[in-house]
């Protein structure tokens, strides 16, 4: 498959290039990345549902460059297959029950509003809102409380402001 992910035209609008790939084949080998690409909905669905293609985590290389990424993903529940995934899921399942999540709606909305207001006009959607909101909500669901008004930390220390 002929595709250059860093091409400025691809970065700006990837859809025409992806449409051309779908015309060639739903699944193909991408030489520059050394990986198989599934580019049609049906192919992606088939790959994601095929248990023979499980997601056994493997650190990205070079390790020094990808250390923060690897640290974040290595132990995530969604990056693991049974029995590790099953054990982790059992530990958090009650916290994510529908009623409990629904009871947090107003709190999450207030937290999101506070984060947006605190960031001001130069808001970075990921750094200022998505990451701290996700960490704060998950911490709340798991029974952790904030130790300070700054929330549950950011980046590698994102859980440092939380206590149980």
Backbone as a chain_set.jsonl record, in Angstrom:
{"seq": "XXXXXXXXXXXXXXXXXXXXXXXXXXXXXXXXXXXXXXXXXXXXXXXXXXXXXXXXXXXXXXXXXXXXXXXXXXXXXXXXXXXXXXXXXXXXXXXXXXXXXXXXXXXXXXXXXXXXXXXXXXXXXXXXXXXXXXXXXXXXXXXXXXXXXXXXXXXXXXXXXXXX", "coords": {"N": [[0.844, -1.17, 0.0], [0.618, 2.102, -0.91], [1.353, 4.815, 0.835], [1.983, 7.777, 2.56], [2.305, 8.713, 5.688], [3.254, 11.096, 6.818], [3.019, 13.013, 4.885], [2.114, 16.284, 4.087], [-0.365, 16.828, 2.779], [-1.807, 14.518, 3.318], [-1.933, 14.617, 6.108], [-3.446, 16.927, 6.46], [-5.883, 16.279, 5.146], [-6.87, 13.213, 5.227], [-8.749, 11.574, 4.001], [-9.215, 11.353, 1.084], [-6.896, 9.9, 0.276], [-7.193, 7.564, 1.767], [-9.544, 6.611, 0.654], [-8.635, 5.979, -1.907], [-6.912, 3.892, -1.253], [-8.776, 2.015, -0.323], [-9.998, 1.391, -2.728], [-8.009, -0.079, -3.943], [-7.464, -2.297, -2.215], [-8.926, -3.929, 0.625], [-7.357, -4.676, 2.674], [-3.93, -4.516, 3.278], [-0.299, -4.679, 2.951], [1.838, -2.322, 4.386], [4.694, -1.093, 3.39], [6.605, 1.022, 4.29], [6.021, 1.277, 7.086], [6.078, -1.3, 7.88], [3.847, -2.752, 8.543], [0.566, -4.272, 8.557], [-2.298, -2.872, 7.046], [-5.656, -2.199, 7.59], [-8.232, -0.945, 5.751], [-10.901, -0.705, 5.1], [-14.252, -0.58, 6.389], [-15.372, -3.11, 6.837], [-13.086, -4.76, 6.815], [-11.598, -3.737, 8.988], [-13.414, -4.234, 11.066], [-13.463, -7.051, 10.969], [-10.793, -7.659, 11.635], [-10.6, -6.569, 14.225], [-12.376, -8.213, 15.592], [-11.368, -10.764, 15.441], [-10.141, -13.186, 17.405], [-7.708, -14.457, 17.184], [-5.967, -12.507, 16.564], [-5.122, -11.078, 18.809], [-4.42, -8.482, 21.247], [-1.564, -8.368, 22.332], [0.501, -6.665, 24.359], [3.356, -4.908, 23.33], [6.229, -3.143, 23.875], [6.894, -0.033, 22.278], [9.582, 0.912, 20.134], [12.31, 3.201, 19.582], [13.025, 2.608, 23.007], [13.747, 4.75, 24.731], [12.642, 6.982, 23.497], [9.927, 6.366, 23.38], [9.193, 5.967, 26.011], [7.308, 7.372, 27.842], [4.857, 6.847, 26.508], [4.862, 4.031, 26.358], [4.859, 3.402, 29.107], [2.361, 4.396, 29.851], [0.596, 2.8, 28.347], [1.285, 0.092, 28.728], [0.196, -1.22, 30.997], [-2.516, -0.904, 30.813], [-5.961, -1.769, 31.002], [-7.357, -2.184, 28.582], [-5.36, -2.876, 26.855], [-4.692, -5.415, 27.325], [-5.216, -8.973, 27.244], [-7.436, -11.685, 28.256], [-6.064, -13.721, 30.838], [-5.48, -11.408, 32.278], [-6.847, -9.014, 31.538], [-9.469, -9.724, 32.317], [-9.201, -9.995, 35.094], [-8.48, -7.34, 35.821], [-10.729, -5.959, 34.89], [-12.759, -7.002, 36.527], [-12.044, -5.837, 38.926], [-12.723, -3.15, 38.618], [-15.338, -3.018, 37.682], [-17.783, -2.54, 39.188], [-17.533, 0.138, 39.829], [-18.062, 1.396, 37.442], [-20.706, 1.03, 36.916], [-23.942, 1.652, 35.502], [-25.808, 3.333, 36.977], [-24.151, 4.536, 38.893], [-22.33, 5.99, 37.324], [-24.122, 7.739, 36.059], [-24.974, 9.28, 38.239], [-22.824, 10.924, 38.546], [-22.982, 12.829, 36.566], [-23.603, 15.689, 36.816], [-21.443, 16.526, 38.384], [-19.264, 15.921, 36.703], [-19.827, 17.589, 34.535], [-19.582, 20.087, 35.8], [-16.876, 19.981, 36.528], [-15.659, 19.849, 33.986], [-16.405, 22.347, 32.954], [-15.062, 24.017, 34.783], [-12.386, 23.339, 34.209], [-12.152, 24.207, 31.536], [-12.618, 26.963, 31.858], [-10.453, 27.599, 33.541], [-8.304, 27.157, 31.846], [-8.48, 29.177, 30.005], [-8.281, 31.38, 27.092], [-6.359, 30.104, 25.52], [-6.737, 27.356, 25.432], [-5.731, 24.0, 25.379], [-6.996, 21.256, 24.031], [-6.423, 18.506, 24.64], [-4.388, 18.536, 26.698], [-5.325, 20.431, 28.616], [-8.012, 19.788, 29.057], [-9.08, 17.108, 28.236], [-7.246, 15.087, 29.288], [-6.881, 15.783, 32.158], [-9.606, 15.763, 32.939], [-10.483, 13.143, 32.363], [-8.786, 11.638, 34.076], [-9.528, 12.659, 36.58], [-12.286, 11.979, 36.691], [-12.2, 9.153, 36.463], [-10.694, 8.601, 38.747], [-12.505, 9.492, 40.678], [-14.619, 7.668, 40.228], [-13.386, 5.34, 41.045], [-13.12, 5.757, 43.693], [-11.21, 7.497, 44.693], [-10.082, 10.581, 46.106], [-9.592, 14.084, 45.656], [-6.609, 15.702, 46.745], [-5.984, 18.296, 46.619], [-6.874, 21.527, 45.24], [-6.0, 21.541, 42.679], [-6.552, 19.216, 41.437], [-6.029, 15.852, 40.263], [-3.352, 15.745, 39.447], [-1.057, 15.781, 36.588], [0.162, 14.504, 33.438], [2.945, 12.306, 33.789], [2.698, 12.24, 36.512], [0.043, 12.055, 37.078], [-1.683, 10.805, 38.931], [-0.812, 11.691, 41.305], [-2.003, 13.664, 42.913], [-4.117, 12.481, 44.161], [-5.977, 10.691, 46.619], [-7.002, 7.93, 48.595]], "CA": [[0.0, 0.0, 0.0], [1.413, 3.315, -1.075], [0.799, 5.867, 1.665], [2.982, 8.457, 3.363], [1.56, 9.316, 6.788], [3.744, 12.432, 7.153], [2.753, 13.927, 3.777], [1.225, 17.355, 4.559], [-1.722, 16.72, 2.24], [-2.466, 13.443, 4.058], [-2.192, 15.104, 7.461], [-4.539, 17.9, 6.397], [-7.13, 15.61, 4.761], [-6.482, 11.839, 4.883], [-9.843, 10.79, 3.419], [-9.018, 10.957, -0.32], [-5.87, 8.854, 0.19], [-7.78, 6.336, 2.304], [-10.511, 6.132, -0.347], [-7.849, 5.334, -2.973], [-6.449, 2.612, -0.716], [-9.919, 1.091, -0.297], [-10.229, 0.94, -4.104], [-6.964, -1.063, -4.249], [-7.679, -3.503, -1.389], [-9.426, -3.641, 1.963], [-6.273, -5.014, 3.587], [-2.675, -4.593, 2.541], [0.93, -4.474, 3.718], [2.414, -0.992, 4.216], [6.156, -1.3, 3.482], [7.344, 1.962, 5.147], [5.817, 1.035, 8.518], [6.234, -2.717, 8.149], [2.619, -3.217, 9.191], [-0.626, -4.481, 7.758], [-3.314, -1.841, 7.228], [-7.035, -2.502, 7.208], [-8.743, 0.386, 5.416], [-12.354, -0.684, 4.914], [-14.981, -0.861, 7.623], [-15.514, -4.567, 6.993], [-11.783, -5.334, 7.163], [-11.273, -3.31, 10.349], [-14.306, -4.987, 11.936], [-13.008, -8.444, 10.999], [-9.522, -7.711, 12.368], [-10.846, -6.309, 15.644], [-13.161, -9.292, 16.195], [-10.668, -12.036, 15.32], [-9.394, -13.433, 18.634], [-6.339, -14.891, 16.866], [-5.17, -11.293, 16.403], [-5.217, -10.403, 20.1], [-3.563, -7.325, 21.478], [-0.548, -8.596, 23.348], [1.285, -5.442, 24.354], [4.788, -4.938, 23.066], [6.722, -1.772, 23.935], [7.381, 0.581, 21.047], [11.015, 1.211, 20.147], [13.294, 3.043, 20.659], [12.434, 2.718, 24.34], [13.983, 6.077, 25.307], [11.719, 7.919, 22.868], [8.542, 5.977, 23.637], [9.02, 5.607, 27.416], [6.022, 7.798, 28.421], [3.784, 6.132, 25.817], [4.908, 2.634, 26.801], [4.459, 3.36, 30.506], [0.926, 4.628, 29.899], [-0.18, 1.734, 27.713], [1.711, -1.258, 29.099], [-0.632, -1.845, 32.023], [-3.928, -0.56, 30.651], [-6.871, -2.9, 30.87], [-7.715, -2.396, 27.179], [-4.192, -3.375, 26.122], [-4.425, -6.778, 27.776], [-6.169, -10.04, 26.941], [-7.638, -12.567, 29.404], [-6.813, -13.486, 32.06], [-5.136, -10.125, 32.905], [-7.96, -8.108, 31.298], [-10.601, -10.174, 33.123], [-8.91, -9.651, 36.496], [-8.562, -5.886, 35.965], [-12.116, -5.562, 34.676], [-13.519, -7.356, 37.728], [-11.696, -4.887, 39.986], [-13.324, -1.826, 38.399], [-16.674, -3.117, 37.082], [-18.824, -1.903, 39.996], [-17.367, 1.588, 39.774], [-18.553, 1.9, 36.171], [-22.109, 0.65, 36.741], [-24.711, 2.737, 34.891], [-26.349, 4.265, 37.96], [-23.059, 5.296, 39.522], [-21.831, 6.935, 36.323], [-25.171, 8.752, 35.864], [-24.973, 10.176, 39.4], [-21.69, 11.854, 38.419], [-23.174, 13.726, 35.418], [-23.482, 17.1, 37.188], [-20.074, 16.743, 38.854], [-18.386, 15.903, 35.535], [-20.105, 18.817, 33.783], [-18.983, 21.197, 36.546], [-15.419, 19.841, 36.411], [-15.297, 20.226, 32.615], [-16.551, 23.803, 32.869], [-13.964, 24.616, 35.551], [-11.137, 23.142, 33.47], [-12.172, 25.096, 30.365], [-12.443, 28.333, 32.348], [-9.092, 27.747, 34.067], [-7.343, 27.167, 30.734], [-8.558, 30.46, 29.311], [-8.438, 31.386, 25.63], [-5.344, 29.272, 24.856], [-7.034, 25.982, 25.813], [-5.261, 22.85, 24.606], [-8.066, 20.308, 24.303], [-5.92, 17.294, 25.29], [-3.647, 18.812, 27.929], [-6.079, 21.208, 29.585], [-9.354, 19.274, 29.331], [-9.307, 15.664, 28.106], [-6.472, 14.282, 30.242], [-7.239, 15.959, 33.568], [-10.995, 15.373, 33.187], [-10.537, 11.679, 32.394], [-8.128, 11.157, 35.286], [-10.348, 13.05, 37.728], [-13.525, 11.185, 36.697], [-11.86, 7.765, 36.787], [-10.318, 8.582, 40.162], [-13.759, 9.594, 41.447], [-15.333, 6.4, 40.086], [-12.673, 4.309, 41.795], [-13.146, 6.094, 45.107], [-10.123, 8.381, 45.094], [-10.496, 11.965, 46.294], [-8.523, 15.067, 45.446], [-5.94, 16.241, 47.933], [-5.817, 19.732, 46.432], [-7.766, 22.129, 44.247], [-5.44, 21.376, 41.338], [-6.98, 17.941, 40.861], [-5.246, 14.628, 40.468], [-2.08, 15.795, 38.759], [-1.012, 15.737, 35.131], [1.294, 13.799, 32.855], [3.405, 11.092, 34.471], [2.321, 12.3, 37.923], [-1.393, 12.352, 37.045], [-2.409, 10.29, 40.091], [-0.117, 12.121, 42.512], [-2.835, 14.499, 43.762], [-5.285, 11.698, 44.577], [-5.822, 9.846, 47.797], [-8.176, 7.062, 48.775]], "C": [[0.883, 1.225, 0.0], [0.756, 4.458, -0.31], [1.91, 6.454, 2.513], [2.251, 9.233, 4.464], [2.008, 10.738, 7.121], [3.547, 13.438, 6.023], [1.771, 15.005, 4.247], [-0.204, 17.263, 4.022], [-2.502, 15.598, 2.938], [-2.847, 13.905, 5.457], [-3.382, 16.057, 7.461], [-5.882, 17.244, 6.075], [-6.81, 14.187, 4.304], [-7.519, 11.076, 4.063], [-9.683, 10.452, 1.937], [-7.992, 9.832, -0.478], [-6.419, 7.523, 0.701], [-8.808, 5.752, 1.338], [-9.781, 5.429, -1.49], [-7.335, 3.97, -2.507], [-7.583, 1.585, -0.705], [-10.244, 0.573, -1.693], [-9.223, -0.14, -4.502], [-7.223, -2.384, -3.524], [-8.15, -3.086, -0.009], [-8.34, -3.847, 3.021], [-4.997, -5.124, 2.773], [-1.484, -4.307, 3.437], [1.504, -3.113, 3.362], [3.92, -1.086, 4.465], [6.858, -0.308, 4.413], [7.192, 1.7, 6.644], [6.043, -0.423, 8.895], [5.02, -3.32, 8.825], [1.51, -3.425, 8.173], [-1.616, -3.37, 8.077], [-4.662, -2.366, 6.754], [-7.703, -1.155, 6.958], [-10.236, 0.428, 5.122], [-13.025, -1.007, 6.245], [-15.057, -2.363, 7.882], [-14.189, -5.206, 7.412], [-11.386, -4.981, 8.598], [-12.122, -4.099, 11.348], [-13.838, -6.434, 12.078], [-11.72, -8.585, 11.81], [-9.77, -7.535, 13.864], [-11.594, -7.441, 16.343], [-12.45, -10.649, 16.167], [-9.773, -12.251, 16.543], [-7.963, -13.916, 18.371], [-5.411, -13.694, 16.725], [-5.224, -10.449, 17.67], [-4.195, -9.295, 20.241], [-2.576, -7.613, 22.595], [0.427, -7.438, 23.275], [2.762, -5.719, 24.149], [5.249, -3.494, 23.058], [7.195, -1.299, 22.569], [8.857, 0.914, 21.221], [11.284, 2.45, 19.302], [12.685, 3.392, 22.016], [12.604, 4.114, 24.94], [13.004, 7.11, 24.752], [10.284, 7.64, 23.296], [8.252, 5.658, 25.106], [7.698, 6.093, 28.003], [4.832, 7.049, 27.81], [3.708, 4.693, 26.302], [4.429, 2.494, 28.242], [2.944, 3.501, 30.629], [0.139, 3.415, 29.41], [0.114, 0.322, 28.219], [0.739, -1.954, 30.053], [-2.114, -1.471, 31.926], [-4.774, -1.804, 30.453], [-7.141, -3.205, 29.395], [-6.546, -2.914, 26.338], [-3.877, -4.819, 26.477], [-5.55, -7.723, 27.37], [-6.394, -10.858, 28.214], [-6.39, -13.435, 29.626], [-6.512, -12.141, 32.727], [-6.299, -9.14, 32.752], [-9.15, -8.46, 32.2], [-10.408, -9.8, 34.59], [-9.043, -8.147, 36.716], [-10.005, -5.398, 35.824], [-12.973, -5.856, 35.907], [-13.262, -6.355, 38.86], [-12.432, -3.557, 39.844], [-14.78, -1.859, 37.944], [-17.746, -2.387, 37.878], [-18.742, -0.384, 39.928], [-17.971, 2.184, 38.505], [-19.997, 1.49, 35.891], [-22.907, 1.881, 36.303], [-25.213, 3.771, 35.903], [-25.282, 5.136, 38.589], [-22.514, 6.354, 38.567], [-22.843, 8.065, 36.143], [-25.2, 9.745, 37.021], [-23.851, 11.197, 39.322], [-21.884, 12.904, 37.32], [-22.947, 15.193, 35.783], [-22.06, 17.433, 37.636], [-19.1, 16.815, 37.672], [-18.583, 17.176, 34.71], [-19.463, 20.019, 34.475], [-17.459, 21.17, 36.442], [-14.943, 20.268, 35.03], [-15.363, 21.733, 32.445], [-15.397, 24.492, 33.588], [-12.634, 24.492, 34.819], [-11.057, 24.071, 32.264], [-11.941, 26.535, 30.802], [-11.033, 28.571, 32.862], [-8.056, 27.843, 32.955], [-7.343, 28.498, 29.998], [-8.604, 30.303, 27.808], [-7.438, 30.507, 24.876], [-5.512, 27.8, 25.201], [-6.439, 24.979, 24.831], [-6.208, 21.722, 24.988], [-7.569, 19.066, 25.047], [-5.306, 17.575, 26.656], [-4.505, 19.461, 29.008], [-7.448, 20.626, 29.934], [-9.413, 17.746, 29.343], [-8.547, 14.849, 29.158], [-6.871, 14.526, 31.69], [-8.686, 15.566, 33.88], [-11.11, 13.854, 33.284], [-9.932, 11.132, 33.682], [-8.983, 11.455, 36.514], [-11.609, 12.2, 37.818], [-13.236, 9.726, 37.051], [-11.465, 7.643, 38.252], [-11.556, 8.641, 41.049], [-14.53, 8.277, 41.41], [-14.699, 5.293, 40.917], [-12.548, 4.632, 43.281], [-11.989, 6.933, 45.595], [-10.671, 9.795, 45.224], [-9.298, 12.87, 46.039], [-7.912, 15.477, 46.773], [-5.808, 17.743, 47.825], [-6.764, 20.224, 45.353], [-7.247, 21.949, 42.823], [-5.776, 20.026, 40.732], [-6.018, 16.82, 41.143], [-3.973, 14.632, 39.641], [-2.19, 15.695, 37.254], [0.203, 14.95, 34.677], [1.646, 12.556, 33.646], [2.988, 11.068, 35.936], [0.816, 12.491, 38.074], [-2.161, 11.828, 38.245], [-1.838, 10.832, 41.4], [-0.977, 12.989, 43.436], [-4.062, 13.794, 44.287], [-4.968, 10.889, 45.82], [-7.104, 9.03, 47.971], [-8.743, 7.221, 50.164]], "O": [[1.789, 1.356, 0.823], [-0.26, 5.004, -0.739], [2.69, 5.72, 3.118], [1.652, 10.277, 4.204], [1.217, 11.515, 7.656], [3.879, 14.612, 6.189], [0.701, 14.673, 4.756], [-1.153, 17.587, 4.736], [-3.714, 15.71, 3.128], [-3.945, 13.622, 5.936], [-4.226, 16.003, 8.354], [-6.904, 17.605, 6.659], [-6.512, 13.967, 3.13], [-7.2, 10.036, 3.487], [-9.999, 9.325, 1.557], [-8.193, 8.916, -1.275], [-6.136, 6.472, 0.126], [-8.928, 4.533, 1.219], [-10.247, 4.405, -1.989], [-7.326, 3.009, -3.276], [-7.371, 0.42, -1.04], [-10.713, -0.556, -1.839], [-9.54, -1.017, -5.305], [-7.203, -3.452, -4.135], [-7.805, -2.006, 0.469], [-8.393, -3.275, 4.11], [-4.979, -5.744, 1.71], [-1.628, -3.766, 4.534], [1.644, -2.78, 2.185], [4.364, -1.151, 5.612], [7.644, -0.737, 5.258], [8.148, 1.886, 7.396], [6.184, -0.753, 10.073], [5.136, -4.279, 9.588], [1.51, -2.843, 7.088], [-1.759, -2.97, 9.232], [-4.783, -2.907, 5.655], [-7.739, -0.31, 7.852], [-10.785, 1.51, 4.914], [-12.425, -1.635, 7.117], [-14.835, -2.826, 9.001], [-14.17, -6.092, 8.266], [-10.893, -5.835, 9.335], [-11.608, -4.578, 12.36], [-13.819, -6.978, 13.182], [-11.576, -9.53, 12.586], [-9.211, -8.271, 14.677], [-11.462, -7.613, 17.554], [-12.905, -11.589, 16.819], [-8.759, -11.571, 16.696], [-7.101, -13.796, 19.241], [-4.191, -13.853, 16.762], [-5.358, -9.228, 17.596], [-3.243, -9.188, 19.468], [-2.759, -7.128, 23.711], [1.101, -7.244, 22.263], [3.328, -6.647, 24.726], [4.709, -2.688, 22.3], [7.808, -2.047, 21.808], [9.317, 1.167, 22.334], [10.524, 2.717, 18.371], [11.926, 4.353, 22.143], [11.689, 4.612, 25.596], [12.586, 8.016, 25.473], [9.514, 8.568, 23.545], [7.183, 5.135, 25.421], [7.0, 5.291, 28.624], [3.907, 6.664, 28.524], [2.63, 4.191, 26.619], [3.678, 1.572, 28.562], [2.317, 2.801, 31.424], [-0.876, 3.051, 30.004], [-0.75, -0.551, 28.134], [0.493, -3.153, 29.921], [-2.875, -1.704, 32.865], [-4.349, -2.768, 29.816], [-7.151, -4.371, 29.003], [-6.754, -3.35, 25.206], [-2.901, -5.383, 25.983], [-6.691, -7.304, 27.179], [-5.618, -10.737, 29.162], [-5.739, -13.832, 28.66], [-7.221, -11.759, 33.659], [-6.696, -8.5, 33.726], [-9.766, -7.567, 32.781], [-11.342, -9.343, 35.248], [-9.654, -7.721, 37.696], [-10.44, -4.517, 36.566], [-13.818, -5.044, 36.283], [-14.157, -6.063, 39.653], [-12.731, -2.906, 40.845], [-15.401, -0.802, 37.832], [-18.555, -1.672, 37.286], [-19.765, 0.3, 39.965], [-18.353, 3.354, 38.494], [-20.461, 1.591, 34.756], [-22.588, 3.007, 36.685], [-25.047, 4.972, 35.687], [-25.484, 6.333, 38.793], [-22.267, 7.49, 38.972], [-22.456, 9.232, 36.082], [-25.429, 10.934, 36.803], [-23.923, 12.239, 39.974], [-21.035, 13.782, 37.157], [-22.167, 15.873, 35.115], [-21.533, 18.496, 37.305], [-18.215, 17.67, 37.646], [-17.613, 17.77, 34.241], [-18.869, 20.872, 33.816], [-16.825, 22.214, 36.286], [-13.938, 20.968, 34.909], [-14.465, 22.33, 31.851], [-14.818, 25.444, 33.064], [-11.84, 25.433, 34.808], [-10.007, 24.658, 32.001], [-11.153, 27.251, 30.185], [-10.472, 29.643, 32.638], [-7.046, 28.531, 33.102], [-6.326, 28.901, 29.434], [-8.924, 29.23, 27.298], [-7.656, 30.198, 23.705], [-4.525, 27.067, 25.256], [-6.616, 25.092, 23.619], [-6.223, 21.28, 26.137], [-8.222, 18.615, 25.988], [-5.657, 16.936, 27.648], [-4.426, 19.086, 30.178], [-7.993, 20.934, 30.994], [-9.764, 17.154, 30.364], [-9.139, 14.015, 29.842], [-7.176, 13.568, 32.401], [-8.965, 15.082, 34.977], [-11.764, 13.337, 34.19], [-10.515, 10.248, 34.311], [-9.142, 10.601, 37.386], [-11.968, 11.744, 38.904], [-13.954, 9.131, 37.854], [-11.856, 6.69, 38.925], [-11.648, 7.928, 42.048], [-15.035, 7.821, 42.435], [-15.393, 4.416, 41.431], [-11.944, 3.873, 44.038], [-11.8, 7.071, 46.803], [-11.617, 10.164, 44.528], [-8.145, 12.463, 46.189], [-8.6, 15.585, 47.789], [-5.548, 18.412, 48.826], [-7.379, 19.431, 44.641], [-7.982, 22.181, 41.863], [-5.332, 19.719, 39.625], [-5.287, 16.835, 42.132], [-3.56, 13.571, 39.171], [-3.283, 15.542, 36.709], [1.152, 14.755, 35.436], [0.765, 11.838, 34.119], [2.929, 10.0, 36.545], [0.358, 13.028, 39.082], [-3.22, 12.372, 38.557], [-2.314, 10.482, 42.48], [-0.706, 13.046, 44.635], [-4.967, 14.444, 44.81], [-3.834, 10.463, 46.035], [-8.171, 9.442, 47.517], [-9.732, 6.574, 50.505]]}, "num_chains": 1, "name": "protein.A"}
